[in-house]
């Protein structure tokens, strides 16, 4: 029964793409022409959204008609554009202006408290309420993970480093994967991820990561995995955050007639498991509007050197705010290897009042649908909300071709003779074991 329901769900997602649709595409940049990676685009009133890729490029398929499009990016002014879609592809390049944050006319005396503290207190008071709002919902999640090398040594542990791709360049795509999942949450410790489709560059039958859950900063402690810190990191709006953080009021701005406060957060002491960066809070509602937060080695973070988290929320209904997109940017340096990446999630089709079967939540946390790793290129071109960068597209072509070559018996015989080479998978596994030992 579950398989039948999921098959129907996938079919509905495919046929929901307009039959007579034209592609709207373009690049999202700032005033200086710099691309804004993972900027979000929403088509007003039809609950359809997408996001730009790392190069700021986006696309979305729309049936002919008139639409209102709005584009958002953390730290930039929201832009609304009216568009008319015909039967032909249409280019629309979007330039976002830096958010103009105005300081209130507040006189802060030497012994006075910064106004940021009262805003944060209000957010802390509302924390449990918004955490409760996240206890039951369903949504669809598109995830894309990319890890790249900037540099690596010629040898490692006495063995030559070989990526078996015929490329001598120091810059390489280590990992590229995409996943489309249905995320269902029925309460605390009741979560299920159903992977509808997954794809890994160079592994045509591989299973990509399915990190569909978003990081909720309404939790007191932010769990980013034992490899980074088994105890987790303190949220800037945790119950005890005032004893762990200092805050600075940066100013305010208005979006859709809602006042947004921008707050700089800083750890009170060095070497505490705390974030630094900016969190933006909606006035009166006291919920998170967006954030850009960083972790470093000083944050008691193991293995990774830096980690940046960006989130953007959107309002659905009067008092219900949902995550729209999330991007995690890790950077790692160890033993001469210099790697960086991005793990992006785009969330859509939220249902804030789901009805689950009593047996829906069982011991299975994540399940891959039959055939989820065997989708065609045409399927992915229709389903993905983020366009591939040219580098990613070429990586799929090159590594899928290499995979076919590796299946040749003559190639396998030659590989058996050079088993003493270090491969990228060995490096990643070693990195993981190092972090666990710490």
N, C-alpha and C positions, 0 to 999 in steps of 0.2 A: 504493500500500500504506500509506504514512504517513497519507494522508488518511482511509483506511478505519479505521486503528487509532485515530486521534484522534476520529473520529466515534463509534466505539464507546466511547471514554473519556468523551466528553461525555454520551452516552446513559446510561452507568453512573452518572455523577454526578447526573443528573437523577432516575433511577429509584431512586437510593439514598435519596432523601427518603422517609420513611415515608408509605405511602398513607393509613393511618389515624393521623394525627398531630395532636397538640394543641400550640398555641403557648404556651411559657413565656416570659413577658416581665416587664420591670420596670426599675428604676433602681438603679444602684450609686452610693452616696454614702459620704462619711466621716461621722463622728459629728456634725459641724456641719451636715450636710445638703448639703454642696457635692458636686456630681457629680464622679466620677472618670473622666475621659475615657479611652477605649480600655482600660479594665480588662478582663482576660481571664477567660473562663468555660470550664471543661472538664468534660465529663461523664465521670466516672471509668469506666474499663474498656471503653469503647466507642470511644475515640479520636475523640471528637466535641468540637469547641471552637468558640467564637465570641468576640466582643469587643463591648464597649459602644461607642457612638458618642461624638462630642464632648460630648454632653449627659449622658453616663453611662447612656443607655438601651440596652437589649439585648433580643434575642429569640432563641429557639432552638426548633425543631420536634422533638418527641419522640413516639414511639409510646407508648401507655398502658403504665404499669409503674412500678416503683420504681427510683430512681436516686440516686447520690451525686454531688453537684455541688460543685466547689470554684472559688472566685473568688480572683484574685490581682491585685495592683497594686503597682508599684514603691514601696517605702517603707511598705507596709501589711501587716498580718498576713493570711496565707492563711486563708480561711474555708471550711469544708466543711459542706454542708447536705444532709440526706436529703430527697428529694421524692417525692411520689406523683403521677404524671400520669394523668389520666382522659381523657375525650373532649372536654372543654371547655377553652377558653383559661384559663390560670392566671397570676395576677400574683404575682411574688415580688420584692419590693424588698430589696436587700442593703446592709447597712451594714458597712463595713470599719473596723477599728480601726488607728490608727497603730502601726507596728511598734515594739515595745518593745525597744530595743537596750540590752543590759547590758554595762557595762564589766567586763572581767575584773579580778581583784585583782592588778593589775600595778603595781609601783612603778617609776616612770620617773624616774631620777635626772637631774640637769642635763646630765650628759655621756653619758647612756645613749641608745641608739637606740630610736626609737618602734617598737613591735611590728608596725606596719603594714609595715615594710620587709621583714621575714622572710616575711610572707604574700605580698607582691608578688614576692619572689625565687622562692618556690615556684611562683607562677603563671607567671613568666617561664620557669622550667625546663620546665613542662608545655605551654608555648605551642605548640611545634611539633607535639606529639602531638595536641592538639585541632585544630590547623590541618589536620593530616593526616586527622582524622576527617571534616572538611568537604570532602574532595577528591572524594568520590563519593556522590551521593544524588539523589533526586528528591522533589519535594513540590509541592503545589498552593498557589498564592498569590493571595489577594484583595488588591488594591491600591486605595486611594482617595486622590485628591489634591484638595486644596481650597486655593485662594488667594483672600483677601479684601482689600478696601481699607478702611482706616479714614479716610483723607483723601486728597484730591488737589487740585491747583490748577485754577482756572477755565480757564487757557490754558497751553499748552506750546509753546515755540519759535514763538511768534507765532500759534498756531492754537488755537481753542477746543477743549477736551477734551469729547468726546461719546461716550458709551457706547451710544447708539442704543437705549436701553431705556425711555425716557420717565420715568425715575426721577431726581429731582434730589438724592436723598440722597447724602451723602458715603460712606456704608457700602455696599459692593457686593460681590457674589460675582464675582470675576474669572474663576475657573476651577474647574470641578467635573468630575471624570472618575472612572470605575471600570473596573477590569480584572481578569479572572480568567485566570491563566496557569498553565502547568505549567513548573516550573523543573527542569532536568536539569543536573547537574554531574558530569563524568566525570574530573576531575583538574584540575591547574593549567592555565589557559587553555583548558579544555574546558567551555564553558557554552552551553546553548541554552534560549531562552525561547519557548514555544509559546503564543500568546495564543488562548484559547478564546472569550473574549467581551470586548467593550470598549464603553464608552459615554461620550460627552462631552456635557455640557449645552449646548444651543444648536447642536449639530452632530450631527444624527441619523445621518449617515454618517461621523462623525469617528472617529479612532483615539486613545484615551487613552494616557497614559504607561504603560509596562510595566516599572517598576522592581522586578522580582521579586527580584533579588539582595539579600541582606541585607548590612549592613556588618559585616565580621568584624574584631573588635578583637584577634583572634589574629594578624593581619597586623602587621608592624612599622610600616608606614606606611598610614594610612587615606586612601584615594583618594575624595574627594567631588566630583570633577570639576575641570577646569581653571579654570572660572569662579570657583571659590572659592579654590583654591590649586593650581597645577600640580604642586607637589612633594608635596602631601599633608600629613597631620598625624600626629604621633607618637602611637602607641597608649600608654596608661598601662602596658601590660605588654609593650612592645617590648623587644628585647634591650638597647637603650641607654636604656631609660626611666628608670633610676635617676639618670642624669646630667641628665635633662631635667625630672624631676618631684620634688616633695616629697610625702610621704604622712603622713596622720594617722589613727591607729586610732580609729574612732568607737565600736566595740563589736561585740557578737555577738548572734545570736538563733538559734533552732532552728525548722526547717520540715521536717516529715516525718522527724523524728529526725536531720536533718542540720544541722550547725553552719554558719552563714553569717556571714562576717566583713564588716563594712561599713567601707570605706576611703575617706577623703576624698583626692582627688588635686588637686594644685595645680602650675602651672608654676613652675620654679625662678627663671626670669627673665621679665621682661615682653617682649612682642613675639616670643615663640617660638611655633612652630606646634604648640601643645599644648592639651589639653582641661583643663577644670576641672569638678569635680562629685564624684559618688560612684560607686564600682564595688563590687559585692558579690561575694565569692569564697567558693566552697564549700570548707570545711575538708577536708583530706586529699585530695580529688579535685583541688583547686586550679584549678577551672574557673570561668568567669563564670556567676553566678546571675542577675544583673540589673545594669543601669547607668542612670545619668542624667547625661549629660555635656554640657557647653556649650562653644561657641566664640564669640568676639567679634572685634572689629576688632584687638584686641591679640594675637589668635592668628594674625596674618598672613592673615586671611580677607578676600578681596576681595568686592565687590558686596553681599553680605548683611551686615546689622548684627549679628545674633545667629543662632545655630543651636543648637537643643537636640536631642539624640538620646536616646531612651529605648528600652531593650530588655529583654525578659523571656524567659528560657530555661526549658525544662522537661526533666525527665529521662525518657528512653525506654530501657528496658533498664537493665542494671547500670551501665555506664560511658558511655552515649551520651546527651549533652545536645544538644538542638536548640532553635533559635530558635522562640519561640511568637508573639511579635508585636514589631513595631518601628514607632516613630513618630518622624518628623523634623519639627521645628517651626522653619521659617525666619521671619525678620522682616527686612524691607527698607525702607529710606528713601532716596529720591534725588529731587532736583528737585521737592520738595513732595509726592511720592507716598509714602504710608505703607501698606505691604502686609504681611500676615502669613498664615500658612497651616499646614497639617498634611498630611503624606504618610504614610499608615499602611499597613502590610502585616500581614496575618494569615496564618500558615503552618499547613498541615495536611497530613495523609496522607503523612507522611514514609516513605521507603523508604531504609534505610541500606545496602542491598546490592543496588543495581540492576544489571541486565545489559543492556548497550547493544549494538546492532548495530555492527559495525566502521565502517560508513559513517554512523552517526547524527550524529556531530559533524563538520560540514563548515564551509564558509565562512559559512553563514547563522547569525548569532547570535540573531536574533529573527525569528519568523515569525508572521504573523496568519492564522488559519484563515479559509477562505472563509466569508463571512457572519458573522464574529465581531462586526462592528459593526452588525448588523441584528437583534439579539435583541429580543424583545418586552418590554414592561413586566412582564408576568406572569412571564417567565423571570427577570428581575432580582429581582423580589420573592421568588422561591423560592430563588435561588442565593446572594444576598449574605449574608455572616455579620454585617455591621454594618448596623444599621438606619439609615435616613436621618434627619437632623434635619429639623425642620419647614422650616427655611430652605432646606435642600438640596432637599427635595421641591418647594417652591414655585419654586425656581430652575429645576428641570427643566421644570416646567409652563410657566413664563413664557417661558423662552428657546426651548423647542421650538415654542411658539406663534409667537414672533417669527420663528423661522427659516422657518416656513411662510409668514408674511406677506412675508418678504424675497424669496421665490421668485415673488411676484406681479410681472408685467412693469411695472405702473404704479408699484410701489414702487421697482423698480430704476431707472426713469427719474428719479424724484425724488432718489434717492441720487446719481446721476451729477452732479446740480447742486450738491451740497454735499461734494465730494470733498476740500475743504480742511480738514476736521475731523480732529482726532487721535483715533484709536480705541485701545482697550485693547491690541489686538494689536501696534500700532505701538510702544506704550510698552514692552511686554515685550521686543520685539525690540531696541529701543534699549538697554534695560537689559542685555541679553545682550552686545551689541557693546561697551558700556562696560566690562563685566567682562573681556572678552577683551583689550581694549586695555591694561588694567592689568597 
